[in-house]
Amino acid sequence: MTRTTGLLLIGLFALVAAAVLFPLRLALQWADAPLSARSVSGSVWNGTLEDANWGPVPLGDLSAGLRFWSLLSGQARFHLSSQPGSSGPAFDAVIARGMGTSAIENANATVDLTGMTGPLPVTALVLERVHVRFSGRQCRSAGGQVRVTLDANIPGFNLKSGLLGKPRCEGERVVLPLVSGSGMENLTLAMTESGAYDARLFIEGQSGPWTTLLPALGFVRAGNGYGMTRSGQF
């Protein structure tokens, strides 16, 4: 073996070792994903996030790994999943960043939103095979099913059973039109790539004992029912 060949092999081994041991913490910073955690450990291929958050939303303890072949397309795609025994809700999804795009793919998760939507009594989003892709600021594709659970004690309504809907793209926003089983309650949630959202909860009906309670909960008379709106940032 010549000296040049030996140096090349040493350099190659060094590159392989660096790739295998590359810290997950640095990879997430470079990917510019809105993830934070109390601590991040392990390599980019097999790491752990303790007490992870997506913006202000708690996700619990997660396992994380970069999918190698996605790098060939100029994207960093991380598979995130709840660790056994995690204190947070169930979470399993792929997040993708790069080449001017950002996406969430095949998300199956329960996202705790308790206390994050002001007067709106939203407690959680339950995602089933949800995908959303943004290119620049434009929403390009969305699908799957979302259930929203609510916590509101309004006589005559069973809001805790949740509202169902499928996400769709409208310009720069992904929109969730969610409806209850009775069709009397609906929630429209629209969110941009940056996490800014607008939400409107509407309850149909103008008569009944519950109409005296709704204004005290923050609802206002609107059309043939009562509505409540909220804007914020996730």
TIMARDO-625080 format. One line per field, with one value per residue (C-alpha): residue number from 1; residue in three letters; z, y, x. Coordinates in steps of 0.1 Angstrom, whole numbers, m for minus. Each point is the difference from the previous one (the first is absolute). Layout:
! residues N
seq = [NUM;...]
type = [ALA;...]
z = [Z;...]
y = [Y;...]
x = [X;...]
***
This chain:
! residues 234
seq = [1;2;3;4;5;6;7;8;9;10;11;12;13;14;15;16;17;18;19;20;21;22;23;24;25;26;27;28;29;30;31;32;33;34;35;36;37;38;39;40;41;42;43;44;45;46;47;48;49;50;51;52;53;54;55;56;57;58;59;60;61;62;63;64;65;66;67;68;69;70;71;72;73;74;75;76;77;78;79;80;81;82;83;84;85;86;87;88;89;90;91;92;93;94;95;96;97;98;99;100;101;102;103;104;105;106;107;108;109;110;111;112;113;114;115;116;117;118;119;120;121;122;123;124;125;126;127;128;129;130;131;132;133;134;135;136;137;138;139;140;141;142;143;144;145;146;147;148;149;150;151;152;153;154;155;156;157;158;159;160;161;162;163;164;165;166;167;168;169;170;171;172;173;174;175;176;177;178;179;180;181;182;183;184;185;186;187;188;189;190;191;192;193;194;195;196;197;198;199;200;201;202;203;204;205;206;207;208;209;210;211;212;213;214;215;216;217;218;219;220;221;222;223;224;225;226;227;228;229;230;231;232;233;234]
type = [MET;THR;ARG;THR;THR;GLY;LEU;LEU;LEU;ILE;GLY;LEU;PHE;ALA;LEU;VAL;ALA;ALA;ALA;VAL;LEU;PHE;PRO;LEU;ARG;LEU;ALA;LEU;GLN;TRP;ALA;ASP;ALA;PRO;LEU;SER;ALA;ARG;SER;VAL;SER;GLY;SER;VAL;TRP;ASN;GLY;THR;LEU;GLU;ASP;ALA;ASN;TRP;GLY;PRO;VAL;PRO;LEU;GLY;ASP;LEU;SER;ALA;GLY;LEU;ARG;PHE;TRP;SER;LEU;LEU;SER;GLY;GLN;ALA;ARG;PHE;HIS;LEU;SER;SER;GLN;PRO;GLY;SER;SER;GLY;PRO;ALA;PHE;ASP;ALA;VAL;ILE;ALA;ARG;GLY;MET;GLY;THR;SER;ALA;ILE;GLU;ASN;ALA;ASN;ALA;THR;VAL;ASP;LEU;THR;GLY;MET;THR;GLY;PRO;LEU;PRO;VAL;THR;ALA;LEU;VAL;LEU;GLU;ARG;VAL;HIS;VAL;ARG;PHE;SER;GLY;ARG;GLN;CYS;ARG;SER;ALA;GLY;GLY;GLN;VAL;ARG;VAL;THR;LEU;ASP;ALA;ASN;ILE;PRO;GLY;PHE;ASN;LEU;LYS;SER;GLY;LEU;LEU;GLY;LYS;PRO;ARG;CYS;GLU;GLY;GLU;ARG;VAL;VAL;LEU;PRO;LEU;VAL;SER;GLY;SER;GLY;MET;GLU;ASN;LEU;THR;LEU;ALA;MET;THR;GLU;SER;GLY;ALA;TYR;ASP;ALA;ARG;LEU;PHE;ILE;GLU;GLY;GLN;SER;GLY;PRO;TRP;THR;THR;LEU;LEU;PRO;ALA;LEU;GLY;PHE;VAL;ARG;ALA;GLY;ASN;GLY;TYR;GLY;MET;THR;ARG;SER;GLY;GLN;PHE]
z = [0;m10;24;m21;1;37;5;m22;20;33;m13;m12;33;18;m22;6;38;0;m19;23;32;m13;30;m4;18;m28;m27;14;2;m36;m11;16;14;27;24;35;28;36;m13;m34;m1;m24;m37;m29;m9;34;26;28;9;37;7;m36;m12;m35;7;32;m5;23;m17;28;m5;m36;m20;m31;m30;m34;m31;m21;m35;4;0;m36;m8;20;29;36;11;36;14;35;22;37;22;21;33;m12;21;m31;m23;m28;m30;m32;m31;m25;m3;m31;m6;m29;m36;10;13;34;7;25;m14;12;34;24;33;28;5;34;m5;35;9;m33;m19;25;5;m27;20;m22;19;m26;m37;m10;m33;m22;m30;m3;m25;m8;m23;m4;m28;10;16;m22;13;m28;12;31;10;26;28;31;31;24;36;19;37;5;24;m21;8;m31;m18;2;m12;17;m27;m24;m35;m31;m33;m27;m5;m33;m15;m6;m12;28;26;8;10;22;m3;29;7;28;m5;3;m24;25;11;m23;4;m28;8;m26;5;m19;m4;28;25;0;2;m1;15;1;20;m9;17;m20;16;15;26;31;35;m13;m18;33;9;m33;4;35;m17;m25;m29;m20;m20;m37;m27;11;30;22;m9;16;m18;10;m16;13;m6;6]
y = [0;34;29;19;m30;m3;37;m3;m30;18;30;m22;m17;33;13;m32;2;37;m8;m29;20;34;14;1;34;16;m16;13;35;m1;m13;30;m21;16;m27;6;m23;0;m22;m15;m30;m26;1;14;m36;m11;26;11;32;3;22;10;29;11;37;2;m34;m28;m33;m19;m22;m8;m23;17;m12;16;m19;m3;m2;32;19;m9;21;30;m6;m10;m24;m9;m28;9;m24;m2;m20;m28;13;37;24;17;m10;m25;14;m14;20;11;36;12;32;12;14;27;m25;m12;m29;m23;m35;m30;16;m22;19;15;36;16;36;5;37;10;14;26;m1;m27;m33;m20;m27;m22;m8;m36;m6;m31;m3;37;17;37;14;37;13;35;14;m18;m31;m26;m31;m13;m31;m25;4;22;m3;29;m6;28;6;21;m7;12;m17;m16;m5;m28;19;m25;m25;22;15;m17;13;m3;27;18;28;35;23;5;m19;m35;0;m25;1;m21;m10;m19;m31;19;28;26;9;8;13;15;2;16;0;13;m16;22;m13;31;m11;13;m21;3;m22;2;m15;m1;10;29;m14;m22;3;m1;33;19;m18;6;37;m6;m24;26;m9;28;m1;m7;m9;m29;m9;11;2;6;10;m1;8;m10;m17;m36]
x = [0;14;2;m26;m24;4;m8;m31;m12;5;m19;m28;m2;0;m29;m20;6;m11;m32;m9;7;m13;m21;m37;m1;21;m21;m32;14;12;m34;m16;m29;m22;10;15;7;14;28;10;24;12;9;m19;m9;m12;m6;m23;m18;m11;m31;m2;m22;m13;m1;m20;m17;14;9;16;31;8;22;14;19;10;m10;32;m15;m20;33;5;m31;13;m24;6;m27;m2;m21;m13;m18;m10;23;m15;m12;1;m19;m14;m28;5;20;13;9;26;10;18;19;21;0;m25;m26;m12;m23;m16;m5;m21;m7;m18;m1;m19;10;m9;m12;m15;1;17;m30;m13;m38;m5;m5;24;18;17;5;0;18;m5;23;2;24;5;26;10;22;12;m31;m25;m19;5;m17;m19;m19;m9;m25;m1;m22;m2;m10;m17;m6;m31;m29;m29;m34;m14;33;25;31;23;m7;20;m3;14;14;27;27;2;21;m12;28;25;m21;m9;m37;m18;m38;m12;m36;m17;m21;m32;12;m11;36;29;35;21;37;24;37;30;35;13;m27;m22;m37;m35;m28;m38;m23;m37;m31;m32;m33;m17;m23;4;13;36;m3;1;33;19;6;15;24;11;m23;m17;m32;8;m25;m21;21;29;37;34;32;37;33;34;33;10]
***
